[in-house]
Amino acid sequence: MLEKSFFYKTVLLPSLQLILTFFLMNEPFSSHADPLRPKKADAPPLTPATALLDTIGGALKTIREESPVFYHQLELKMIEKKQTLAEKFLSELSPAVMEQPQPAPAADSKENALFSSHLSNDRILYLGIGNFGQELCRHLEFELKKTIRDNMHLTGIILDLRNCSGGNAQDAQDVFSLLSFDAKHKAVLNDPVPILVLTDSETAGPAEILAKLLEHTRYGLCIGEKTKGTPFPRKKIHSGKLVLYVPLIPEELGTLTPDALTPAIRTAVKPRMKYRDLSENKPVTEKSDPALNRARDLLLSLDTLNKKWRK
């Protein structure tokens, strides 16, 4: 019994605490860096591209000198397959640039911008975002201030971004500012609390940007399915016979990639509980909403570990 107690206190508990703290409670970014405003470089470095071209050119030059016949064969293949080679090259760098983006589902104007509810005896704040827009930040700020005013001691926040799209990058940045705990932003909450973000294959646009920002800054952790992979609008351009879909990334979001986000914890996202059921305090179970159930259990487990750790 003593051995089990010793193992629990000295090995298991500290290890779990370290892992969960790293993902959920770690100090986001350094105090000197603003996640929304990466340091601006004077000009994008050309060294990697130049080095790559030099390497290919050097290899072809050597082949031409050592084996002219083989070089001629390669030339013929390059002429024949130049488009395929270019497509493969660009696809290796960023697959999204070669894929025509599927249009995101239109945001339902009748759906509330924000639905909020409290779970587990008011210990967890659930925020379901229906669509991004001007009303969202106002509603979100109101709910966060209400939580503080009612003196609720939150264990954590669950931000539901499933089936959420529409809006623009600035909407995502505004919401991020409210949820962050940095004096540089318009943060509302005084103390950091873990934020778990629910995502699925229809999480796109500003919702995808918000999820990326929260994970990138370690303010939050994503649970669910891989996102749609269209955080930024793409511009269709033609280069010869190539058709490219180039993501238009704002400079202040230059730390984010245009690819899909794979959540840290993969789990089923359907079925999903309706807002009406949550407002009526119907039980959250593995059967009714596996993603929400897992997020809630994780936050409660983290809170239990923190309390045991403080003793």
Buried (B, 14 or more C-beta within 10 A) or exposed (E): EEEEEEEEEEEEBEEBBEEBBEBBBEEBBEEEBBBBEBEEEEEEEEEEEEEEEEEEEEEBEEBBEEEEEEBEEBEEEEEEEEEEEBBEEBEEEBEBBBEEBEEBEEBEEEBBBBBBBBBBEBBBBBBBBBBBBEEBBEBBBEBBEEBEEEEBEBBBBBBBBBBBBBBBBEBBBBBBBBBBBBEEBBBBBEEBBBBBBBBBBBBBBBBBBBBBBBBBBBBBBBBBBBBBBBBBBBEEEEEEEBEBBBBEBBEBBBBBBBBBBEBEBEBBBEEBBBBEBBEEEEEBEEEBBBBBBBBBEBBBEBBEBBEEEEE
